[in-house]
Amino acid sequence: MVTSMADLAIDLGALAHNYRQLRSLCAPQVKMLAVVKADAYGHGLVAAGRTLAGAGVDYLGVGSLEEGLALRQAGLALPVLLLLGILPQEAENAVAADLEIVLFRQDVAQAVAAAAHSQGKKARVHLKVDTGMGRLGLLQDEVLPFLASLKRHPQLEVMGLISHLAVAEIEDKSYTLKQLAQFTGLLAAARSQGWELPLSHIANSAATWELQEAHFGLVRPGLMLYGSAPAPHRPPPVALRPVMSFTSQVLQVKRLPPGSHISYGCTYTTTDWCRVAVVPVGYANGYSRLMSNRGEVLIRGRRAPIRGRVCMNLFMVDVSQIPGVKEGDRVTLLGTDGGERLSADELAGWAQTISYEIYLALGNANPRRYLGA
C-alpha cells in the first residue's frame, strides 16, 4: 500500500548508470559535462551533482550563479560551468567560487577580468557562439574580434568555444552538419591565431550519441542522463534507466450510473455503469490539466484512462475493466507497474509537450524521495 498521496522518487543509481552508459559512447580523452541546470531537470541539483561527481563526471553545467553557488556550498569542488553566463554584478561571486563562465558580452568579460584581478587569480571562461540556434551567442563574424579583445584581459583563461545544436535529435542531420561545419571552421580560425581552446564543445545528448565528430574536447549530455532518449521513436544504442517515478494511491472508489458527468465542465459522461477511482493528484502537483480525457495511469499492472478534467488536487480514472480496485491501491502516473510502463515521453504526448517539461513540472511541485543515495 502506498503511504503518501503523491510520491516522487528519484533513483540515483539509475542516474549513475546512465552516466556510465553515455561515457561508453565517448573516446577516453573526451571529457564529459553533465547538465544539471534547472534543478537537474527537476531531479534535484545537489543530489544529482553529488551522484554524478561520485560516478566520475568531469564537469557540471548549471544555468545560474545561484545553482553554481549551491553546488559549491554542498562541497562539490569539480569544475562547474555557468551555461547562461552571468550579469556583470555577479562577477565577484562567480570568480570567488571558481565557477567557469560562458561569455558573449563585453561588459561581462570586463567585469569578470576585473574580479579576477582584484582577487589575484585567473578566471576560466568559454566563448558562446551562435551557429544556427538563433539564441545566445556571438554571430560568426563577431567571434574572432571578441577573442582579440580578450587579449587585453590576461586574467581570463579561454577554455574553448561553445555552441548549441538546434535539431541534433532528428534523423536528417543536414542542418546539424551545417552547424558543425561552421563551428569547426571557427575553431580552426581561432586556433590559427594562437588560441588553444582545449575544451570546445557543441555536443548535446543527441550528438553525444550519434555524432562522434561533434565530441571535440568535451560533450555535455542532459536529457539522456535522466533516462529519456532525445528522439522517443529511436532508442539509443545504450540501455538507459528511468530516474524519476511518480506514484499515488486510490483515495476513493465509486460506482456511477449511465449518464453521470465527471469533473469540472461535465466534459465526460458515462454511457454505462462505471467504476471510478479518485486519485489525489492534480495540476498543483505538476500533473498537466492537458491530461484531461487523454492520459492514463497504471493500477494493478493495467492501464486506466482519465475521465473528465484534471483538477487542482484530484482526477478520476475508469477502473471498470480492472477487477478488485480498492482504496489505498497504488497508482503509477510515471514509471512501471508489472509489465506496463508509463514513460515521460508518453505523458508528454498526452500533454502536448516534451519530456523535459514533464520532469520539471513534477520535480518542482512535489517533495523528492531519493533511492540509492
C-alpha positions as CSV (number, residue, x, y, z in Angstrom):
1,M,0.0,0.0,0.0
2,V,1.2,3.5,-0.8
3,T,1.6,5.6,2.3
4,S,1.6,9.1,0.7
5,M,-0.8,10.8,-1.6
6,A,1.9,11.8,-4.0
7,D,5.3,10.1,-4.0
8,L,8.0,11.4,-6.4
9,A,11.0,9.0,-6.3
10,I,14.5,9.7,-7.8
11,D,16.7,6.7,-8.4
12,L,20.2,7.9,-8.1
13,G,21.6,4.5,-9.0
14,A,19.9,4.9,-12.4
15,L,21.4,8.3,-12.8
16,A,24.9,6.9,-12.2
17,H,24.1,4.0,-14.6
18,N,23.0,6.4,-17.4
19,Y,26.2,8.4,-16.9
20,R,28.3,5.3,-17.4
21,Q,26.3,4.3,-20.5
22,L,26.9,7.7,-22.0
23,R,30.6,7.7,-21.1
24,S,30.9,4.4,-23.1
25,L,30.0,6.3,-26.2
26,C,33.0,8.6,-26.0
27,A,36.7,8.2,-26.5
28,P,38.7,8.1,-23.3
29,Q,40.2,11.6,-23.8
30,V,36.8,13.3,-24.2
31,K,35.7,14.9,-21.0
32,M,32.0,14.9,-20.0
33,L,29.9,17.8,-18.6
34,A,26.7,16.7,-17.0
35,V,23.9,19.2,-17.5
36,V,22.2,19.7,-14.1
37,K,20.6,23.1,-14.8
38,A,17.0,23.8,-13.8
39,D,17.5,21.8,-10.6
40,A,18.8,18.9,-12.6
41,Y,15.7,18.9,-14.8
42,G,13.6,18.6,-11.7
43,H,15.6,15.7,-10.2
44,G,17.4,17.8,-7.5
45,L,20.5,19.8,-8.2
46,V,22.7,18.8,-5.2
47,A,21.7,15.1,-5.1
48,A,22.3,14.7,-8.8
49,G,25.5,16.7,-8.7
50,R,26.9,14.6,-5.9
51,T,25.9,11.3,-7.6
52,L,27.5,12.3,-10.9
53,A,30.6,13.6,-9.2
54,G,30.9,10.3,-7.4
55,A,30.5,8.5,-10.7
56,G,33.4,10.4,-12.2
57,V,32.0,13.1,-14.3
58,D,34.5,15.9,-15.2
59,Y,32.2,18.9,-15.2
60,L,28.8,20.0,-14.1
61,G,26.7,22.6,-16.1
62,V,24.2,24.8,-14.4
63,G,22.0,27.7,-15.6
64,S,22.6,30.3,-12.9
65,L,25.1,31.7,-10.4
66,E,22.7,30.6,-7.6
67,E,22.9,27.0,-8.8
68,G,26.7,27.1,-9.1
69,L,27.0,28.5,-5.6
70,A,24.6,25.8,-4.3
71,L,26.9,23.1,-5.6
72,R,29.9,24.8,-4.0
73,Q,28.1,25.1,-0.7
74,A,27.3,21.4,-0.9
75,G,31.1,20.7,-1.0
76,L,31.4,19.9,-4.7
77,A,34.8,21.1,-6.0
78,L,34.8,19.9,-9.5
79,P,34.6,22.3,-12.4
80,V,31.1,24.0,-12.8
81,L,30.2,25.9,-15.9
82,L,27.5,28.7,-15.8
83,L,25.9,27.9,-19.1
84,L,23.7,31.0,-19.3
85,G,26.6,33.3,-18.4
86,I,26.2,35.9,-15.7
87,L,25.3,39.6,-15.2
88,P,28.2,42.0,-14.6
89,Q,27.3,42.4,-11.0
90,E,27.6,38.7,-10.4
91,A,31.2,38.5,-11.5
92,E,32.8,38.9,-8.0
93,N,30.8,36.0,-6.5
94,A,31.3,33.8,-9.6
95,V,35.0,34.3,-9.6
96,A,35.3,33.9,-5.9
97,A,33.6,30.5,-6.1
98,D,35.9,29.4,-9.0
99,L,32.9,28.9,-11.3
100,E,33.6,28.9,-15.1
101,I,31.6,31.4,-17.1
102,V,30.1,31.4,-20.6
103,L,30.9,34.7,-22.2
104,F,29.1,36.6,-25.1
105,R,29.0,40.2,-23.7
106,Q,31.9,42.6,-23.5
107,D,30.7,44.1,-20.3
108,V,30.6,40.7,-18.6
109,A,34.1,39.9,-19.9
110,Q,35.4,43.2,-18.4
111,A,33.6,42.5,-15.1
112,V,35.0,39.0,-14.8
113,A,38.5,40.2,-15.6
114,A,38.3,42.9,-13.0
115,A,37.0,40.5,-10.4
116,A,39.8,38.1,-11.2
117,H,42.4,40.9,-11.0
118,S,41.1,42.1,-7.6
119,Q,41.1,38.5,-6.2
120,G,44.6,37.7,-7.6
121,K,43.5,34.8,-9.7
122,K,42.6,33.7,-13.2
123,A,39.0,33.1,-14.3
124,R,38.2,30.3,-16.7
125,V,35.7,31.3,-19.5
126,H,34.1,29.7,-22.5
127,L,33.0,31.8,-25.5
128,K,29.4,31.3,-26.7
129,V,29.0,31.1,-30.5
130,D,25.6,31.1,-32.3
131,T,26.0,28.6,-35.2
132,G,22.3,28.5,-36.1
133,M,20.3,28.2,-32.9
134,G,19.3,31.9,-33.0
135,R,19.6,32.1,-29.3
136,L,22.5,33.2,-27.0
137,G,26.0,33.7,-28.5
138,L,28.1,35.7,-30.9
139,L,27.5,35.5,-34.6
140,Q,30.1,34.1,-36.9
141,D,31.8,37.4,-37.8
142,E,31.9,38.5,-34.2
143,V,33.9,35.6,-32.8
144,L,37.4,36.5,-33.8
145,P,37.1,40.2,-32.9
146,F,35.7,39.2,-29.5
147,L,38.6,36.8,-28.9
148,A,41.1,39.5,-29.9
149,S,39.5,41.8,-27.4
150,L,40.1,39.3,-24.6
151,K,43.9,39.6,-25.1
152,R,43.5,42.8,-23.1
153,H,42.5,40.7,-20.1
154,P,45.3,38.3,-19.1
155,Q,43.2,37.3,-16.1
156,L,40.9,35.4,-18.4
157,E,41.7,31.8,-19.4
158,V,39.7,30.9,-22.5
159,M,38.9,27.2,-22.3
160,G,37.0,26.8,-25.5
161,L,34.2,27.8,-27.9
162,I,30.7,26.6,-27.0
163,S,27.7,26.3,-29.3
164,H,24.3,24.5,-29.3
165,L,22.7,22.3,-31.8
166,A,19.1,23.0,-32.8
167,V,17.9,19.7,-34.3
168,A,20.5,17.1,-33.5
169,E,17.9,14.6,-32.4
170,I,16.2,14.2,-35.8
171,E,17.4,11.6,-38.4
172,D,18.1,14.2,-41.1
173,K,21.5,15.6,-40.0
174,S,21.9,18.1,-42.8
175,Y,21.3,21.2,-40.6
176,T,23.3,19.8,-37.7
177,L,26.2,19.1,-40.0
178,K,25.9,22.7,-41.3
179,Q,26.2,24.0,-37.7
180,L,29.0,21.6,-37.0
181,A,30.9,22.8,-40.1
182,Q,30.6,26.4,-39.0
183,F,31.7,25.6,-35.5
184,T,34.7,23.6,-36.8
185,G,35.7,26.4,-39.1
186,L,35.6,29.0,-36.3
187,L,37.6,26.7,-34.1
188,A,40.3,26.3,-36.8
189,A,40.4,30.0,-37.4
190,A,40.8,30.8,-33.7
191,R,43.5,28.2,-33.3
192,S,45.4,29.7,-36.2
193,Q,45.6,32.9,-34.3
194,G,47.1,31.2,-31.3
195,W,44.1,30.2,-29.2
196,E,44.3,26.6,-27.9
197,L,40.7,26.2,-26.8
198,P,41.2,22.7,-25.4
199,L,37.6,22.2,-24.1
200,S,35.5,23.4,-27.0
201,H,32.1,21.8,-27.0
202,I,28.8,21.6,-29.0
203,A,27.5,18.0,-28.4
204,N,24.3,17.7,-26.5
205,S,22.7,14.3,-25.7
206,A,21.8,13.5,-29.3
207,A,25.2,14.4,-30.7
208,T,27.0,12.5,-27.9
209,W,25.0,9.5,-29.0
210,E,25.2,9.8,-32.8
211,L,27.9,12.3,-33.9
212,Q,31.4,11.3,-32.8
213,E,32.8,14.2,-35.0
214,A,30.9,16.6,-32.6
215,H,32.7,15.4,-29.5
216,F,35.7,17.7,-29.6
217,G,37.3,18.1,-26.1
218,L,34.0,17.9,-24.1
219,V,30.5,16.7,-24.5
220,R,27.6,17.9,-22.4
221,P,24.6,15.5,-22.3
222,G,21.5,16.4,-20.3
223,L,18.2,14.5,-21.1
224,M,19.8,11.1,-21.6
225,L,21.3,11.2,-18.1
226,Y,17.7,11.2,-16.7
227,G,16.7,8.2,-18.8
228,S,14.9,9.7,-21.8
229,A,16.0,9.4,-25.4
230,P,16.3,12.7,-27.4
231,A,14.2,11.1,-30.2
232,P,11.5,8.9,-28.5
233,H,10.8,6.9,-31.6
234,R,14.5,6.0,-32.0
235,P,16.0,4.2,-29.0
236,P,19.7,4.8,-28.4
237,P,22.3,2.0,-28.5
238,V,22.8,2.1,-24.8
239,A,20.4,0.9,-22.1
240,L,19.1,3.9,-20.2
241,R,17.1,3.6,-17.0
242,P,14.4,6.0,-15.9
243,V,15.5,8.1,-12.9
244,M,12.1,9.6,-11.9
245,S,8.9,7.8,-11.0
246,F,5.7,9.3,-9.6
247,T,3.0,7.3,-7.8
248,S,-0.1,8.0,-5.8
249,Q,-3.0,5.9,-4.3
250,V,-6.6,5.4,-4.8
251,L,-8.4,7.8,-2.5
252,Q,-12.0,6.6,-3.2
253,V,-13.8,4.1,-5.5
254,K,-17.4,4.7,-6.5
255,R,-19.9,3.2,-9.0
256,L,-21.6,5.8,-11.2
257,P,-24.7,5.0,-13.3
258,P,-25.1,5.8,-17.0
259,G,-25.5,9.5,-17.8
260,S,-23.2,10.6,-14.9
261,H,-21.0,13.6,-15.5
262,I,-17.4,13.6,-14.3
263,S,-15.4,16.6,-13.1
264,Y,-15.5,20.3,-14.0
265,G,-17.2,21.3,-17.2
266,C,-19.0,17.9,-17.5
267,T,-16.6,17.0,-20.3
268,Y,-17.1,13.3,-19.8
269,T,-20.4,11.5,-19.4
270,T,-20.7,7.8,-18.6
271,T,-22.6,5.6,-21.2
272,D,-22.9,2.6,-18.9
273,W,-22.3,1.8,-15.2
274,C,-18.8,2.9,-14.4
275,R,-16.4,2.2,-11.6
276,V,-14.4,5.3,-11.0
277,A,-11.2,5.7,-8.9
278,V,-10.4,9.1,-7.5
279,V,-6.6,9.9,-7.5
280,P,-5.3,12.7,-5.1
281,V,-3.0,14.4,-7.7
282,G,-3.7,17.4,-9.9
283,Y,-2.1,20.3,-11.6
284,A,-0.9,21.6,-8.2
285,N,1.4,18.5,-8.4
286,G,2.7,19.5,-11.8
287,Y,0.4,16.9,-13.5
288,S,-0.9,18.8,-16.5
289,R,-4.6,19.7,-17.0
290,L,-4.0,18.7,-20.6
291,M,-4.1,15.1,-19.4
292,S,-7.9,15.5,-19.1
293,N,-9.7,12.8,-21.0
294,R,-6.4,11.8,-22.6
295,G,-3.9,10.4,-20.1
296,E,-3.7,7.0,-18.4
297,V,-2.4,5.6,-15.2
298,L,-1.4,2.1,-14.0
299,I,-3.4,0.3,-11.3
300,R,-2.7,-3.3,-10.6
301,G,-0.4,-3.5,-13.6
302,R,-3.2,-2.4,-16.0
303,R,-3.9,0.9,-17.7
304,A,-6.8,3.1,-16.5
305,P,-7.9,6.1,-18.6
306,I,-8.5,9.5,-17.1
307,R,-12.2,10.6,-17.3
308,G,-13.1,14.2,-17.1
309,R,-10.9,17.2,-16.3
310,V,-7.8,17.0,-14.1
311,C,-8.5,19.3,-11.1
312,M,-6.0,21.2,-8.9
313,N,-5.6,18.2,-6.5
314,L,-7.7,15.4,-7.9
315,F,-8.6,13.4,-11.1
316,M,-10.7,10.4,-11.9
317,V,-9.9,7.2,-13.8
318,D,-12.2,4.5,-15.1
319,V,-11.3,1.1,-13.4
320,S,-14.4,-0.8,-14.7
321,Q,-12.1,-3.2,-16.5
322,I,-9.7,-3.7,-13.6
323,P,-11.1,-6.2,-11.0
324,G,-10.8,-5.6,-7.3
325,V,-9.5,-2.0,-7.3
326,K,-9.9,-0.6,-3.7
327,E,-9.0,2.5,-1.7
328,G,-5.2,2.6,-1.0
329,D,-4.2,0.8,-4.2
330,R,-1.1,2.1,-5.8
331,V,-1.5,4.4,-8.8
332,T,1.5,4.8,-11.1
333,L,1.5,8.1,-13.0
334,L,5.1,7.8,-14.2
335,G,7.0,4.6,-14.0
336,T,6.4,0.8,-14.1
337,D,3.8,-1.5,-12.6
338,G,4.1,-5.1,-13.6
339,G,4.7,-5.4,-17.3
340,E,3.4,-2.0,-18.1
341,R,5.3,1.3,-18.1
342,L,4.4,5.0,-18.5
343,S,7.3,7.0,-19.8
344,A,7.8,10.7,-19.6
345,D,7.6,10.7,-23.4
346,E,4.1,9.1,-23.3
347,L,3.0,11.7,-20.7
348,A,4.4,14.4,-22.9
349,G,2.4,13.2,-25.9
350,W,-0.8,13.5,-23.9
351,A,0.1,16.9,-22.6
352,Q,1.3,18.2,-26.0
353,T,4.8,18.9,-24.7
354,I,8.2,17.3,-24.3
355,S,9.7,15.0,-21.6
356,Y,11.8,17.9,-20.3
357,E,8.7,19.8,-19.2
358,I,7.2,16.6,-17.6
359,Y,10.3,16.1,-15.4
360,L,10.5,19.8,-14.4
361,A,6.8,20.1,-13.6
362,L,6.7,17.0,-11.4
363,G,10.0,17.6,-9.8
364,N,9.4,21.2,-9.0
365,A,5.9,20.6,-7.5
366,N,6.5,17.6,-5.2
367,P,8.9,16.6,-2.4
368,R,11.5,14.2,-3.8
369,R,12.4,10.9,-2.2
370,Y,15.9,9.6,-3.1
371,L,16.7,6.0,-3.7
372,G,20.3,4.7,-3.7
373,A,21.7,7.8,-2.0
